[in-house]
Amino acid sequence: MIAVGMMDKKVSLWRATPTADTSYGGYTSESFSEYGAMWAHVLWKTGKISEEGEQMQNNQICEFYVRNTGVGAAATVLDYIVFDDCKFYIDYINVIDGRKKYLKIQATQVEPKDSQV
Protein backbone atom coordinates (compact mmCIF):
# COMPACT_ATOMS: atom_id res chain seq x y z
CA MET A 1 0.00 0.00 0.00
CA ILE A 2 1.39 3.36 -1.04
CA ALA A 3 0.68 6.44 1.09
CA VAL A 4 0.88 9.97 -0.25
CA GLY A 5 3.65 10.76 2.26
CA MET A 6 5.87 8.13 0.62
CA MET A 7 5.89 10.11 -2.63
CA ASP A 8 8.93 12.21 -1.81
CA LYS A 9 10.92 12.24 -5.07
CA LYS A 10 10.22 14.80 -7.77
CA VAL A 11 10.26 13.39 -11.31
CA SER A 12 9.47 15.07 -14.60
CA LEU A 13 7.52 13.69 -17.53
CA TRP A 14 8.79 14.48 -21.04
CA ARG A 15 6.42 14.22 -24.00
CA ALA A 16 7.14 13.90 -27.72
CA THR A 17 5.89 16.68 -29.96
CA PRO A 18 5.71 15.66 -33.63
CA THR A 19 6.78 18.30 -36.13
CA ALA A 20 6.17 18.03 -39.85
CA ASP A 21 8.87 19.03 -42.30
CA THR A 22 6.94 20.11 -45.39
CA SER A 23 10.07 20.73 -47.44
CA TYR A 24 11.20 17.11 -47.21
CA GLY A 25 8.23 15.07 -48.33
CA GLY A 26 6.19 15.49 -45.17
CA TYR A 27 8.68 13.69 -42.93
CA THR A 28 7.58 13.88 -39.31
CA SER A 29 10.22 14.20 -36.61
CA GLU A 30 9.83 14.29 -32.85
CA SER A 31 11.21 16.68 -30.32
CA PHE A 32 10.73 16.19 -26.60
CA SER A 33 9.74 18.86 -24.12
CA GLU A 34 8.95 18.76 -20.43
CA TYR A 35 5.25 18.12 -19.92
CA GLY A 36 5.23 18.56 -16.15
CA ALA A 37 6.56 17.46 -12.79
CA MET A 38 5.04 15.08 -10.28
CA TRP A 39 5.88 13.52 -6.93
CA ALA A 40 6.67 9.81 -6.92
CA HIS A 41 7.65 6.93 -4.68
CA VAL A 42 10.62 5.30 -6.44
CA LEU A 43 11.63 1.65 -6.11
CA TRP A 44 14.88 0.54 -7.72
CA LYS A 45 14.50 -2.94 -9.15
CA THR A 46 17.27 -5.24 -10.27
CA GLY A 47 18.70 -4.45 -13.65
CA LYS A 48 20.50 -6.57 -16.18
CA ILE A 49 23.81 -6.28 -17.90
CA SER A 50 23.94 -7.56 -21.45
CA GLU A 51 25.90 -7.12 -24.63
CA GLU A 52 23.98 -5.86 -27.64
CA GLY A 53 25.64 -4.71 -30.83
CA GLU A 54 29.01 -5.48 -29.25
CA GLN A 55 28.38 -2.80 -26.62
CA MET A 56 27.80 -3.33 -22.92
CA GLN A 57 24.28 -2.39 -21.83
CA ASN A 58 23.38 -1.74 -18.21
CA ASN A 59 19.61 -1.54 -17.94
CA GLN A 60 18.41 -0.36 -14.53
CA ILE A 61 14.69 -0.81 -13.92
CA CYS A 62 12.66 1.49 -11.65
CA GLU A 63 9.07 1.55 -10.52
CA PHE A 64 7.52 4.98 -10.07
CA TYR A 65 4.33 5.20 -8.00
CA VAL A 66 2.43 8.43 -8.74
CA ARG A 67 -1.06 9.86 -8.16
CA ASN A 68 -3.54 9.14 -10.95
CA THR A 69 -4.31 12.83 -11.46
CA GLY A 70 -2.84 15.69 -13.47
CA VAL A 71 0.54 14.94 -15.04
CA GLY A 72 0.56 11.33 -13.83
CA ALA A 73 -2.78 10.55 -15.48
CA ALA A 74 -1.47 11.94 -18.79
CA ALA A 75 1.57 9.62 -18.93
CA THR A 76 1.82 7.20 -21.86
CA VAL A 77 4.39 4.62 -22.94
CA LEU A 78 5.56 7.04 -25.64
CA ASP A 79 6.85 9.47 -22.99
CA TYR A 80 9.88 9.22 -20.75
CA ILE A 81 10.70 10.19 -17.18
CA VAL A 82 13.71 12.15 -15.98
CA PHE A 83 14.73 11.35 -12.40
CA ASP A 84 18.04 11.83 -10.61
CA ASP A 85 19.59 13.23 -13.82
CA CYS A 86 18.79 10.02 -15.72
CA LYS A 87 16.35 9.24 -18.52
CA PHE A 88 13.88 6.35 -18.10
CA TYR A 89 11.75 5.04 -20.96
CA ILE A 90 8.33 3.87 -19.80
CA ASP A 91 7.74 0.13 -20.25
CA TYR A 92 4.19 -0.07 -18.91
CA ILE A 93 1.66 1.72 -16.70
CA ASN A 94 -0.69 -0.08 -14.28
CA VAL A 95 -3.54 1.32 -12.19
CA ILE A 96 -3.23 0.14 -8.58
CA ASP A 97 -4.82 0.56 -5.16
CA GLY A 98 -8.54 0.65 -5.84
CA ARG A 99 -10.66 3.37 -7.43
CA LYS A 100 -7.79 4.24 -9.78
CA LYS A 101 -6.00 6.12 -7.02
CA TYR A 102 -2.36 5.48 -8.02
CA LEU A 103 -0.34 4.51 -11.07
CA LYS A 104 2.62 2.15 -11.10
CA ILE A 105 4.94 3.14 -13.92
CA GLN A 106 7.75 0.71 -14.70
CA ALA A 107 10.57 2.29 -16.65
CA THR A 108 14.05 1.32 -17.84
CA GLN A 109 17.00 3.66 -17.53
CA VAL A 110 18.51 4.15 -20.95
CA GLU A 111 21.07 6.89 -20.52
CA PRO A 112 22.17 9.68 -18.26
CA LYS A 113 20.32 12.90 -18.90
CA ASP A 114 22.25 15.08 -21.32
CA SER A 115 21.90 18.75 -22.17
CA GLN A 116 19.57 17.99 -25.10
CA VAL A 117 17.30 15.51 -23.29
GROMACS elastic network, one bead per residue, 0.5 to 0.9 nm:
[ bonds ]
;  ai    aj funct       b0    kb
    1    97     6  0.70831   500
    2     5     6  0.84170   500
    2     6     6  0.67574   500
    2     7     6  0.82699   500
    2    41     6  0.80811   500
    2    65     6  0.77833   500
    2    97     6  0.79629   500
    2   102     6  0.82031   500
    3     6     6  0.54845   500
    3     7     6  0.73779   500
    4     7     6  0.55546   500
    4     8     6  0.85083   500
    4    40     6  0.88366   500
    4    41     6  0.86549   500
    4    66     6  0.87732   500
    4    67     6  0.81515   500
    5     8     6  0.68266   500
    5    41     6  0.88849   500
    6     9     6  0.86436   500
    6    40     6  0.77578   500
    6    41     6  0.57177   500
    6    42     6  0.89609   500
    7    10     6  0.82015   500
    7    39     6  0.54856   500
    7    42     6  0.77434   500
    7    65     6  0.74415   500
    7    66     6  0.72226   500
    7    67     6  0.88874   500
    8    39     6  0.60983   500
    8    40     6  0.60780   500
    8    41     6  0.61440   500
    8    42     6  0.84797   500
    9    38     6  0.83509   500
    9    39     6  0.55227   500
    9    40     6  0.52386   500
    9    41     6  0.62516   500
    9    42     6  0.70796   500
    9    83     6  0.83047   500
   10    37     6  0.67610   500
   10    38     6  0.57649   500
   10    40     6  0.61913   500
   10    41     6  0.88414   500
   10    83     6  0.73246   500
   10    84     6  0.88262   500
   11    36     6  0.86962   500
   11    37     6  0.57003   500
   11    38     6  0.55874   500
   11    39     6  0.61986   500
   11    40     6  0.67122   500
   11    64     6  0.89385   500
   11    81     6  0.67032   500
   11    82     6  0.59365   500
   11    83     6  0.50338   500
   11    84     6  0.79558   500
   12    34     6  0.69162   500
   12    35     6  0.74405   500
   12    36     6  0.57116   500
   12    38     6  0.61937   500
   12    39     6  0.86143   500
   12    71     6  0.89387   500
   12    80     6  0.84977   500
   12    81     6  0.56567   500
   12    82     6  0.53292   500
   12    83     6  0.68141   500
   13    33     6  0.86560   500
   13    34     6  0.60094   500
   13    35     6  0.55187   500
   13    36     6  0.55631   500
   13    37     6  0.61354   500
   13    38     6  0.77983   500
   13    71     6  0.75187   500
   13    72     6  0.82371   500
   13    75     6  0.73489   500
   13    79     6  0.69295   500
   13    80     6  0.59876   500
   13    82     6  0.65637   500
   14    32     6  0.61304   500
   14    33     6  0.54327   500
   14    35     6  0.51981   500
   14    36     6  0.72950   500
   14    75     6  0.89589   500
   14    79     6  0.57142   500
   14    80     6  0.53776   500
   14    81     6  0.60867   500
   14    82     6  0.74368   500
   14   117     6  0.88679   500
   15    31     6  0.83000   500
   15    32     6  0.53994   500
   15    33     6  0.56971   500
   15    34     6  0.63011   500
   15    35     6  0.57634   500
   15    75     6  0.84009   500
   15    76     6  0.86644   500
   15    78     6  0.74201   500
   15    80     6  0.68901   500
   16    30     6  0.58070   500
   16    31     6  0.55722   500
   16    33     6  0.66523   500
   16    34     6  0.89444   500
   16    78     6  0.73438   500
   16    79     6  0.64864   500
   16    80     6  0.88275   500
   17    29     6  0.83189   500
   17    30     6  0.54418   500
   17    31     6  0.53386   500
   17    32     6  0.59161   500
   17    33     6  0.73271   500
   18    28     6  0.62446   500
   18    29     6  0.56049   500
   18    31     6  0.65036   500
   18    32     6  0.86573   500
   19    27     6  0.84299   500
   19    28     6  0.55043   500
   19    29     6  0.53765   500
   19    30     6  0.60139   500
   19    31     6  0.74915   500
   20    23     6  0.89558   500
   20    24     6  0.89620   500
   20    26     6  0.59008   500
   20    27     6  0.58866   500
   20    29     6  0.64448   500
   20    30     6  0.87347   500
   21    24     6  0.57619   500
   21    25     6  0.72419   500
   21    26     6  0.52900   500
   21    27     6  0.53841   500
   21    28     6  0.60975   500
   21    29     6  0.75864   500
   22    25     6  0.59828   500
   22    27     6  0.70985   500
   22    28     6  0.87318   500
   23    26     6  0.69079   500
   23    27     6  0.84822   500
   24    27     6  0.60310   500
   32    35     6  0.88591   500
   32    79     6  0.85519   500
   32   117     6  0.73858   500
   33   117     6  0.83084   500
   34    37     6  0.81030   500
   35    71     6  0.74849   500
   36    70     6  0.89692   500
   36    71     6  0.60288   500
   36    72     6  0.89170   500
   37    71     6  0.69035   500
   37    72     6  0.86459   500
   38    66     6  0.73029   500
   38    67     6  0.82968   500
   38    70     6  0.85198   500
   38    71     6  0.65505   500
   38    72     6  0.68383   500
   39    65     6  0.85250   500
   39    66     6  0.64074   500
   39    67     6  0.79379   500
   39    72     6  0.89865   500
   40    64     6  0.58325   500
   40    65     6  0.52782   500
   40    67     6  0.78268   500
   41    63     6  0.80606   500
   41    64     6  0.57344   500
   41    65     6  0.50077   500
   41    66     6  0.67881   500
   42    62     6  0.67750   500
   42    63     6  0.57546   500
   42    65     6  0.64868   500
   43    61     6  0.87409   500
   43    62     6  0.56425   500
   43    63     6  0.50952   500
   43    64     6  0.66119   500
   43    65     6  0.83407   500
   44    47     6  0.86381   500
   44    60     6  0.77226   500
   44    61     6  0.63453   500
   44    63     6  0.65198   500
   44    64     6  0.89113   500
   45    60     6  0.71306   500
   45    61     6  0.52259   500
   45    62     6  0.54131   500
   45    63     6  0.71769   500
   46    59     6  0.88335   500
   46    60     6  0.65763   500
   46    61     6  0.62927   500
   46    62     6  0.82706   500
   47    58     6  0.70749   500
   47    59     6  0.52674   500
   47    61     6  0.54259   500
   47    62     6  0.87037   500
   47   108     6  0.85164   500
   48    57     6  0.79818   500
   48    58     6  0.59764   500
   48    59     6  0.53982   500
   48    60     6  0.67553   500
   48    61     6  0.84867   500
   49    56     6  0.70615   500
   49    57     6  0.55504   500
   49    59     6  0.63311   500
   49    60     6  0.86925   500
   50    55     6  0.83156   500
   50    56     6  0.59144   500
   50    57     6  0.51910   500
   50    58     6  0.66779   500
   50    59     6  0.81952   500
   51    54     6  0.58096   500
   51    55     6  0.53710   500
   51    57     6  0.57282   500
   51    58     6  0.87435   500
   52    55     6  0.54498   500
   52    56     6  0.65748   500
   52    57     6  0.67753   500
   53    56     6  0.83134   500
   57   110     6  0.87681   500
   58   109     6  0.83827   500
   58   110     6  0.81189   500
   59   108     6  0.62548   500
   59   109     6  0.58343   500
   59   110     6  0.65318   500
   59   111     6  0.89357   500
   60    88     6  0.88471   500
   60   107     6  0.85402   500
   60   108     6  0.57226   500
   60   109     6  0.52090   500
   60   110     6  0.78479   500
   61    88     6  0.83303   500
   61   106     6  0.71427   500
   61   107     6  0.58314   500
   61   109     6  0.61937   500
   62    88     6  0.81636   500
   62   105     6  0.82177   500
   62   106     6  0.58269   500
   62   107     6  0.54754   500
   62   108     6  0.63379   500
   62   109     6  0.76210   500
   63   104     6  0.65101   500
   63   105     6  0.55899   500
   63   107     6  0.63581   500
   63   108     6  0.88540   500
   64   103     6  0.79338   500
   64   104     6  0.57502   500
   64   106     6  0.62930   500
   64   107     6  0.77345   500
   65   102     6  0.66949   500
   65   103     6  0.56273   500
   65   105     6  0.63007   500
   65   106     6  0.87572   500
   66    69     6  0.84899   500
   66    72     6  0.61486   500
   66    73     6  0.87736   500
   66   101     6  0.89020   500
   66   102     6  0.56738   500
   66   103     6  0.53336   500
   66   104     6  0.67158   500
   66   105     6  0.78230   500
   67    70     6  0.80807   500
   67    71     6  0.86928   500
   67    72     6  0.60738   500
   67    73     6  0.75464   500
   67   100     6  0.89197   500
   67   101     6  0.62978   500
   67   103     6  0.61336   500
   68    71     6  0.81865   500
   68    72     6  0.54683   500
   68    74     6  0.85830   500
   68    95     6  0.79196   500
   68   100     6  0.65917   500
   68   101     6  0.55278   500
   68   103     6  0.56267   500
   69    72     6  0.56119   500
   69    74     6  0.79083   500
   69   101     6  0.82232   500
   69   102     6  0.83513   500
   70    73     6  0.55163   500
   70    74     6  0.66476   500
   71    74     6  0.52060   500
   71    75     6  0.66689   500
   72    75     6  0.54721   500
   72   102     6  0.87522   500
   72   103     6  0.74107   500
   73    76     6  0.85497   500
   73   103     6  0.78642   500
   75    78     6  0.82266   500
   75    79     6  0.66676   500
   75    80     6  0.85166   500
   75    90     6  0.89160   500
   75    93     6  0.82074   500
   75   105     6  0.88504   500
   76    79     6  0.56332   500
   76    80     6  0.83787   500
   76    90     6  0.75997   500
   76    92     6  0.81989   500
   76    93     6  0.75319   500
   77    80     6  0.74900   500
   77    89     6  0.76361   500
   77    90     6  0.51019   500
   77    91     6  0.62221   500
   77    92     6  0.61899   500
   77    93     6  0.74033   500
   78    89     6  0.80125   500
   78    90     6  0.72059   500
   79    89     6  0.69101   500
   79    90     6  0.66182   500
   80    87     6  0.68509   500
   80    88     6  0.56000   500
   80    90     6  0.56534   500
   80   107     6  0.80878   500
   81    86     6  0.82216   500
   81    87     6  0.58866   500
   81    88     6  0.50660   500
   81    89     6  0.64742   500
   81    90     6  0.72360   500
   81   107     6  0.79156   500
   82    85     6  0.63552   500
   82    86     6  0.55160   500
   82    88     6  0.61769   500
   82    89     6  0.89052   500
   82   113     6  0.72654   500
   82   117     6  0.88136   500
   83    86     6  0.54150   500
   83    87     6  0.66769   500
   83    88     6  0.76256   500
   83   113     6  0.87161   500
   84    87     6  0.84907   500
   84   112     6  0.89571   500
   84   113     6  0.86643   500
   85   112     6  0.62383   500
   85   113     6  0.51419   500
   85   114     6  0.81633   500
   86   109     6  0.68456   500
   86   110     6  0.78665   500
   86   111     6  0.61636   500
   86   114     6  0.82978   500
   87   108     6  0.82714   500
   87   109     6  0.57043   500
   87   110     6  0.60413   500
   87   111     6  0.56391   500
   87   112     6  0.58423   500
   87   113     6  0.54088   500
   87   114     6  0.87542   500
   87   117     6  0.79394   500
   88   106     6  0.89982   500
   88   107     6  0.54396   500
   88   108     6  0.50387   500
   88   110     6  0.58663   500
   88   111     6  0.76037   500
   88   112     6  0.89343   500
   89   106     6  0.86024   500
   89   107     6  0.52509   500
   89   108     6  0.53764   500
   89   109     6  0.64282   500
   89   110     6  0.68176   500
   90    93     6  0.76635   500
   90   105     6  0.68193   500
   90   106     6  0.60256   500
   90   108     6  0.65613   500
   90   109     6  0.89672   500
   91   105     6  0.75449   500
   91   106     6  0.55848   500
   91   107     6  0.50626   500
   91   108     6  0.68616   500
   92   104     6  0.82663   500
   92   105     6  0.59772   500
   92   106     6  0.55767   500
   92   107     6  0.71713   500
   93   103     6  0.65969   500
   93   104     6  0.56974   500
   93   106     6  0.64959   500
   93   107     6  0.89326   500
   94   102     6  0.85394   500
   94   103     6  0.56129   500
   94   104     6  0.50980   500
   94   105     6  0.64950   500
   94   106     6  0.84917   500
   95    98     6  0.81108   500
   95    99     6  0.88075   500
   95   100     6  0.56987   500
   95   101     6  0.74748   500
   95   102     6  0.60073   500
   95   104     6  0.63044   500
   95   105     6  0.88415   500
   96    99     6  0.81823   500
   96   100     6  0.62534   500
   96   101     6  0.67760   500
   96   102     6  0.54382   500
   96   103     6  0.58057   500
   96   104     6  0.66795   500
   97   100     6  0.66125   500
   97   101     6  0.59850   500
   97   102     6  0.61994   500
   97   103     6  0.84101   500
   98   101     6  0.61510   500
   98   102     6  0.81397   500
   99   102     6  0.85803   500
  100   103     6  0.75710   500
  109   112     6  0.79717   500
  111   114     6  0.83122   500
  113   116     6  0.80579   500
  113   117     6  0.59351   500
  114   117     6  0.53408   500
